[in-house]
Structures are given as C-alpha cells and as structure tokens.
Amino acid sequence: MKIPKRYRTSRWEGKVKWYTKDCDYYRKTDEEEYCGWVVAFKILSRGRNKLRKCGFRDKKDEEYNVVKYLDEVINQNQ
C-alpha cells in the first residue's frame, strides 16, 4: 500500500529522504517506509551504508504532525 498525497500541489509530500537511525516519526507499510515529521511525509531510501542520527529527533514537535495522517491511513488499510 502506498500512502496517497494529501495535497496534489505539495511538492514536498512523498519526496525521497535518506533513512536515518532512531527516528520517532518512522512508519512502515508493506511497500514503503516513511518519515512523518512536520507537515509533509517523506519516502525513506536506504542509500547509505552508515546511517546518521535522525535530525528531527531532538527538535520540538510541530503542532500539525503528518505522522497522525500516516497512522490513520495505515490503520484503515490493515
């Protein structure tokens, strides 16, 4: 299952981002892995051998966190 974009005009939603370790905003479906920090989710790619620490982990949570959207879509399709 691929997660549909919420906004067709959003150029950031669904963009590819490097996979990092210790991500609190990580979500997975049977087809893709996602990062759901802030307002636009990213599709994760495992292009690096040595993983960096998640850059979002120590930042303040934003009020409109897309991880809630990812959870809703994933739970509806299970």
C-alpha positions in Angstrom: 0.0 0.0 0.0 1.3 3.4 -1.0 0.2 6.4 1.1 -1.6 8.9 -1.1 -0.6 12.6 -1.0 -2.9 14.8 0.9 -2.4 17.8 -1.4 -1.8 17.3 -5.1 0.1 20.6 -5.3 2.5 19.7 -2.5 6.0 19.2 -4.0 7.4 18.0 -0.6 5.0 15.3 0.2 6.2 11.9 -1.0 9.7 13.2 -1.8 12.6 10.8 -1.1 14.7 11.3 2.1 17.7 9.2 3.3 16.8 6.7 6.0 18.2 7.6 9.5 18.5 5.6 12.7 16.4 6.3 15.8 13.6 8.0 14.1 10.5 8.7 16.2 8.5 9.5 13.1 9.2 6.3 11.2 6.2 4.4 9.8 6.2 1.4 7.5 3.7 -0.3 5.2 4.3 -3.5 3.2 5.6 -1.4 0.2 7.3 1.7 1.6 9.0 3.2 4.7 8.1 6.8 5.7 9.2 9.7 7.8 6.3 11.7 9.1 7.8 14.7 10.8 6.1 18.2 10.4 3.5 18.6 7.6 4.8 16.6 4.6 5.8 12.9 4.7 8.9 11.6 3.0 9.5 8.2 1.5 12.7 6.7 3.0 15.5 5.3 1.0 18.3 3.1 2.3 21.0 4.6 0.0 23.7 5.0 2.7 25.6 2.2 4.4 26.4 4.2 7.5 23.2 5.7 9.0 23.2 9.1 10.6 21.2 10.0 13.6 17.7 11.3 12.9 17.9 15.1 12.5 14.3 15.6 13.8 14.5 13.5 16.9 15.7 16.3 19.2 13.6 19.1 17.6 10.4 20.4 19.1 7.3 18.6 17.7 5.3 20.7 15.3 1.6 21.1 16.0 0.5 19.7 12.6 2.4 16.5 12.5 1.8 14.3 9.4 2.6 11.1 11.4 -1.0 11.2 12.6 -2.2 11.1 9.0 0.2 8.2 8.2 -1.1 6.3 11.2 -4.8 6.8 10.2 -4.2 5.6 6.6 -2.1 2.6 7.7 -4.7 1.6 10.3 -7.6 1.9 7.9 -5.8 -0.5 5.4 -5.0 -3.2 7.9 
